[in-house]
Amino acid sequence: MNSTPFNRILIGFAFSPNLKANVFEAMRLAEFLGAHLYFLHVGSKSPAKAKTFTEILEESPVQPKNFTVLWDEGTPIETISEQCKKNQIDLLLLGAMQRENMVKFYMGSIARKLTRNAPCSVLLMIKPSVVRKPSQHVVVNAFESPETESTIRAAFHFAQALSATKLTLVEEIDRSEVAEEADDDRGLRKVTLRKEKLKRRELSRVREILTHIPDTLKENIKIHSQSIFGTRGYSIGHYAKVVRADLLIMNSDEKRKRFLERIFPKDLEHILSELPTDVLIIKSKENG
């Protein structure tokens, strides 16, 4: 991964009640990350629209050095995806509903479809604000995966940019790795010992990853490691909600091959069905 993984940011904007909040959030983030910011409106351009948008830009107390406003017509998903590819975007910002009904979830909203199909990392913002709300606590997945080290490195970049003070690495351990039979004290001790062994294994693996993260990225951040047992995706989402994390960072979902796996929630799908907080999904360019 590059030393600065988020050099180009794109946000699609519509003339909705959240327009000002989305614009201000994007401009702040671009300033923090030192990124070139692209605004994209999918639809026709008119003098009235351009005037309204320019006025909002000028109101922002934060003015990033480099930004571009794009106007393009077409269907939202295809147009946004194509503009991400064309402009070599590293991070796509999307507004998202915190919860969707079951029918809408399975059919897929624009935000969910873009999250699954975007050629870059995606930040889902559930509560954009005109006035900045500082991010204190970042939670990042640390389960065993080829992509996890890159995700953790990106998480530290983001945490530093947001001046977050705490970062928790969560190792989700599947229940299948622990024998459930504990009918007596002996069985309970066996399960407990097995859990402790798994926790030590995971902690050792995460500590090794942390040795690869530059010290400059770890400055002024309290680092915590947490092992949890449960269903991958659901468990970390629940944990982020319970600890009131300001941002949850996840690996990009693996490609689903079987029909049922594409339909029913699994791993990242648990997060997308009910966002516990803002969610950043890291997708490497190789997998985009």
N, C-alpha and C positions, 0 to 999 in steps of 0.2 A: 504494500500500500504506500502511496505517496506520502511525503512528510505533511502535506496539507491535503487531506482527502476530500475537502468540500470547497473546491475553487469556483464552481459555477452552480448557482441556485436558480431554480425556476419555480414560479408560483402562477397558477392559473387564476384569473380573477373574473368575477361576475359582478354585476351591479345589484348586489343584495345587501341586506342590512348589516352583514358582517364585513363588507368591503373595507372599510376604514381600519378595522381591527386586524384583518388579514394583511393589509398593506403595511401597517406599522410593525407587525410581528416580523414580516419578511425583511423589512429594511433594518430592523434591529439585528436580526440574525446575520444578515449579510455583512453588516458592520463588524459584529463580533468575530466572524469567521474570516474577514478580509476577502470576501467572495464577490464575484461579478454577479449581479442579480438581474434576472430576466422576468419581466411581467408579461403574461400572455393572456389575451382575451380571445376566446373562441367565439366569433360572431362578427357582425359587421361593425365597421368603425364609422362614427358620425361626429360632427363638431361638438355636439352636446355631450356625448360620452367622453370624448377626449378632454374637454374642458373640465368635466366633473373629476376625472381621474387625475389630471394635472393638479387641480386644487388640493386633492387629498395628499398627493406626493409632497406638495409644498408645505402642507401642515405638519408633516412629520418632523419631530425634533432631531431625529437621526437621519442623516443624509449620506448613504454609502457613496464611495467615490465612483464606482462603476455600475451603472444599471442601464437596461435596455427595455423598451416597451414594444411588444409585438402584438399585432392584430392579425388574426388568421381565421378563415371560415372553414367549417367542416364539422364532423362529429367530434365531441369532446375527447373521448378516449384515444381515437386514432390521431387527432391533431396534436394533443398534448404529448403523446408518445413520440410522434415524428419530430416535434420541436425539441424534445429532450435529446433525441439522437443527433439531429442536425447541429445543435449547439453544444454537444458534448457535455450535457448537464450531469453533475455529480449528485445533486440532491433536489428532489421534487417535493414541494410543500403542498399539502392538501388539507382543506377543512374536512371534518368528518363528524357525523352524528355519533353520540356516545353509545346509543343502542338502536338497533334496527329490528323491525318485526321479522319473524321467521321467513315469510315469503320474500320480503325485500332482500334479506341476507342471502338466501339461496340463489335468487336471480342476480344479485350483485348490484350494488350502487356504483356510481361512477368512481367514487373514491376507492371502494374495495377492488374494483376491476383494475384500476390504475396501479394500486398497490401490488397486485399479483403480476401485472404485465409490464410495468415500467422498466426501462433499461438502466435504471440507476437507483440509488437509495431513496427512501420515501419517509417524510416526516408527516404524520397524521396529527393535526392540531384540533383538539376537541373544544378548547375554550380560549380562542384568540382574544387578546385584550389590547385596547388602545394604549392603556397605561401599563408599563412593564411590570410583570409579576416575577420577581427573582426566582430562579431555579436553585433549590438547595440540595435536593437528593436525587441522584440518578441511579437507576437499577438496570443492570445489564445481564443478559444470559451468559452463563459460563459453562453450559453443558458440553460434553465431549462431541466435537464436530470439527471437520477441517476448516470451517469458516470462522470458528469462535475467536481465535487469536486476533484476526483482522477486525472482528466486531468489537472486541475489547479495546484494541488500540484506537479505533474510531471513537469509541465511547469516551476515552480519556481526552481526545481532541475536543469533543463536544463539551465535556464537563469543564474543561479549561476555558473554552470560549464563553460559556455561560456563567463562569465564576461559581460553579457549584462547589459546595463544601464537603459533600459526602458521595461516595460511589460504592454501591454494593454489588458484588458479583454473586449471582445466584446459580448454584449447581443443582439442577433438577435431576433427581434420581428416580427412575421408574420403579414403581412398587414391585414389579416382577423380579427385581433384583434382590428382594427381601422375602424370605419365607414367611408366609402369613400365619402358618399354624403355630399358635401359642396357647394351647389349652391348659397348660400348667406352668408352674414357676420355671421349670427347666426350659420349656419352650420359649417363654418370655425372655429369659436370659440369652438364649440362643439368637433370638431376633434382635435384641438390643445390641449384642456383640457384633452381629452382622452389620447393623446400621452404623455403628461406630467405625467399623473397618472401612465401610464405603465412604463415610464422611472424611476419614483420614486420606483415603485414596484421592478423593476429589479435591481436597484442600491442597495436597501435594501437587496435583496437576495444575491447579490455578496459580499456585505460588511460582511454579516454573514459568507459566505464561507471563506473570508479572515481572519476572527478571528480564524479559525481552522488551518491556515498555520503557522508553527513555525516562530518566528521572525528572526531566523538565515537565513532562506531561503529568507527573504524579504530585507535583508541588502543590502545597496548600489544599490537598484533598485527603480527607479521611477515608481510608480504604477498608471495607468490611467484606468478609466472605460468609455466605449463608447457604447451607445445604438444606434442601427441602425434598420430601418424598411425595410423589403424586404423578398426575398426568402432565406430560410435557406441554407447555403452553398455558394450560389452565392454571397450574400451580403458581407459576411466576406472575401471571396476571393477577391472581388473587393476592399474592404477596405484595405486589406493587400497590394494589389498592389499599391493603391493610396498613402499610407503612406510609401511605399518602405520598408516594414518590411523585416528583414533578415530571419525570421523564423515564420511560421504559425503552430500553434499546435491545433489539432482537436481531438474530441472523435472518436473512431472507429465507422464506419457506422453500423446502425442497420441491422439485417438480413431482406432481402426482401422476402416476402411471395408470392405476386402476380406476375404473369408473366410480366405485363407491368411495374411494379416497378423495376423489375430486368433489364429491357431493357433501360428505359429512365432515364436520369440523375435526381438525387434527393439528397438533402443534400450533403453528401461527394462526390457524383458523379460530382457535379459542380466543385469541387476543382480538382478532378483527371483529368477532361477533359482539363483543362488549368491551370496548376500550376502557381500561382502568384509569388512564391518564393519557397525556401526549405520548405517542409511540413513534420511535425512529427505527426503521427497518433497514439494516445495512445490506446492500447488495453489491458484490464485487463486479467490476466491469467485465470480468471474464465470464460471469454467469448472467450478465444482463441481456 
